[in-house]
Amino acid sequence: MQPRGYSAIVAAALVVIATGASILAHVLFGKPVPTFLGHALAQTAPAFTPRDETPEQFPAGAGRDEAFYACTACHGFKLISEQGLTRGQWEESIALMTQKHNMPALPPKEQEVVLKYLEAAFPPRAPSRAGGWQNPFLKQ
């Protein structure tokens, strides 16, 4: 006797296999990806490319270029500019990126330059009257 839910697991596995085969056929043979799969891939694919932003779009200051290029290897700098963190929180954020997201560790002198820029250019924000802005990446 099969355990309850076994058929659902098999069905899910078959969907994963079929999806993978469809993507593989697209990559190897130029076959079209089914519309529903194309939409799913488009939603998960990052839309950001480093050419979408330039350092000059962000506050001037010592370390702007170093911070910009250290961060845009993985994501848009606008994400950074929207955070508004303390020096300690910026340090925690860099540690998180290094430990959990495989960001290459910055050499100590470069990290100090980046942290000084982030601290000066994007300090903590004052809460709004409607409960305040909450950084979704910080422990509350």
PLY file of the C-alpha trace (Angstrom):
ply
format ascii 1.0
element vertex 140
property float x
property float y
property float z
element edge 139
property int vertex1
property int vertex2
end_header
0.00 0.00 0.00
1.29 3.44 -0.93
1.33 6.24 1.65
-1.37 8.87 1.41
-0.34 11.74 -0.87
2.06 9.54 -2.83
0.30 10.27 -6.13
0.56 14.02 -5.51
4.30 13.68 -4.98
4.66 11.65 -8.17
2.57 14.19 -10.08
4.71 17.06 -8.80
7.88 15.19 -9.74
6.54 14.62 -13.24
5.78 18.33 -13.63
9.32 19.18 -12.56
10.77 16.64 -15.01
8.56 17.87 -17.86
9.46 21.48 -17.12
13.16 20.66 -17.07
12.87 18.72 -20.33
11.04 21.63 -21.95
13.72 24.11 -20.88
16.46 21.75 -22.04
14.80 21.33 -25.44
14.56 25.11 -25.74
18.22 25.63 -24.86
19.65 22.76 -26.90
17.39 22.70 -29.93
15.79 26.14 -30.04
12.32 24.68 -29.42
9.76 27.17 -28.12
9.07 27.22 -24.41
5.36 26.77 -23.63
3.66 30.08 -22.85
2.86 29.23 -19.23
6.48 28.23 -18.66
7.82 31.32 -20.40
5.78 33.51 -18.05
7.08 31.62 -15.02
10.67 31.95 -16.22
10.21 35.65 -16.93
8.96 36.22 -13.39
11.93 34.51 -11.79
14.62 35.88 -14.09
16.25 39.05 -12.77
15.34 42.07 -14.86
18.33 44.05 -13.63
21.53 44.38 -15.60
24.40 46.62 -14.44
23.82 48.85 -17.49
20.41 49.85 -16.09
22.01 52.11 -13.46
25.11 54.24 -13.12
26.90 55.47 -10.00
26.07 59.05 -10.97
22.37 58.38 -10.30
23.09 58.08 -6.57
24.33 60.56 -3.94
27.85 61.81 -4.56
30.45 60.99 -1.96
33.67 59.19 -1.25
33.19 55.48 -1.89
30.17 55.79 -4.18
31.81 53.91 -7.06
33.21 51.20 -4.79
29.82 50.66 -3.13
27.99 50.75 -6.45
30.18 48.15 -8.13
30.42 45.89 -5.07
26.62 45.73 -4.87
25.63 45.66 -8.54
27.48 42.45 -9.17
24.30 40.79 -7.84
21.43 43.29 -7.76
20.39 46.81 -8.56
21.77 49.65 -6.48
18.30 51.13 -6.14
17.61 48.28 -3.71
20.49 49.58 -1.60
19.40 53.21 -1.83
15.96 52.31 -0.48
17.22 50.65 2.72
18.23 53.42 5.11
20.27 51.54 7.73
22.62 52.28 10.60
26.32 51.48 10.30
25.81 48.26 12.27
22.88 47.24 10.09
24.92 47.87 6.94
27.66 45.64 8.40
25.08 42.93 9.14
23.71 43.25 5.61
27.16 42.77 4.07
27.81 39.81 6.38
24.47 38.29 5.32
25.27 38.75 1.64
28.69 37.13 2.15
27.50 34.22 4.29
24.15 33.40 2.72
24.36 34.66 -0.86
27.98 33.91 -1.81
29.02 37.53 -2.17
32.82 37.63 -2.31
34.17 39.11 0.92
35.37 42.66 0.49
38.95 43.36 1.56
38.85 45.21 4.92
39.92 48.59 3.50
37.37 48.39 0.68
34.63 47.30 3.09
35.40 50.32 5.28
35.09 52.65 2.25
31.79 51.00 1.22
30.39 51.15 4.76
31.29 54.83 5.19
29.52 55.67 1.94
26.41 53.64 2.75
26.22 55.08 6.26
26.48 58.65 4.96
24.38 58.33 1.80
21.58 56.09 3.09
21.12 56.65 6.85
18.13 55.33 8.80
14.81 56.93 7.95
12.39 58.47 10.41
9.21 56.43 10.77
6.07 57.72 9.08
2.84 58.35 10.98
1.23 55.19 9.59
3.40 52.80 11.59
6.72 53.68 10.02
8.80 52.26 7.28
10.05 48.78 8.10
13.12 47.30 6.44
11.98 43.81 5.42
15.49 42.39 5.73
16.12 43.33 9.35
15.12 41.45 12.47
12.39 43.36 14.23
0 1
1 2
2 3
3 4
4 5
5 6
6 7
7 8
8 9
9 10
10 11
11 12
12 13
13 14
14 15
15 16
16 17
17 18
18 19
19 20
20 21
21 22
22 23
23 24
24 25
25 26
26 27
27 28
28 29
29 30
30 31
31 32
32 33
33 34
34 35
35 36
36 37
37 38
38 39
39 40
40 41
41 42
42 43
43 44
44 45
45 46
46 47
47 48
48 49
49 50
50 51
51 52
52 53
53 54
54 55
55 56
56 57
57 58
58 59
59 60
60 61
61 62
62 63
63 64
64 65
65 66
66 67
67 68
68 69
69 70
70 71
71 72
72 73
73 74
74 75
75 76
76 77
77 78
78 79
79 80
80 81
81 82
82 83
83 84
84 85
85 86
86 87
87 88
88 89
89 90
90 91
91 92
92 93
93 94
94 95
95 96
96 97
97 98
98 99
99 100
100 101
101 102
102 103
103 104
104 105
105 106
106 107
107 108
108 109
109 110
110 111
111 112
112 113
113 114
114 115
115 116
116 117
117 118
118 119
119 120
120 121
121 122
122 123
123 124
124 125
125 126
126 127
127 128
128 129
129 130
130 131
131 132
132 133
133 134
134 135
135 136
136 137
137 138
138 139
